Amino acid sequence: MTKLLATAFCTLALTAAAPDLADCQAVQEPAIPDGGGASPDEMTAVTEDVRRYVTDMNDYVQCLSFAAKEDPAAARKVEEAIGRVEAITIEFNRQLRTFKSRA
């Protein structure tokens, strides 16, 4: 009986933990300054913003991946989110190279 209750509880907990598409919160993209005119403080701040953005987007994509098991629309959102992360990191790296080339 105890084993049956434990199994039922675990099943309920796993089912309740599965996120719905509405539970997955999109992440605000950081503003990437122009590396040609940005100050060192701006570039330091945006470096932290981009790191936080990538971490938060990883959580978002993981949430969407779980939701995609039930909702095909979430699968499309996973691809879009990954594309946005790639675009932001490419732009950040481009501006960082520009910033470093000024020195």
Secondary structure, DSSP 8 states (H G I E B T S, - for coil): -HHHHHHHHHHHHHHHHS--GGG-----------TTT--HHHHHHHHHHHHHHHHHHHHHHHHHHHHHTT-HHHHHHHHHHHHHHHHHHHHHHHHHHHHHHT-
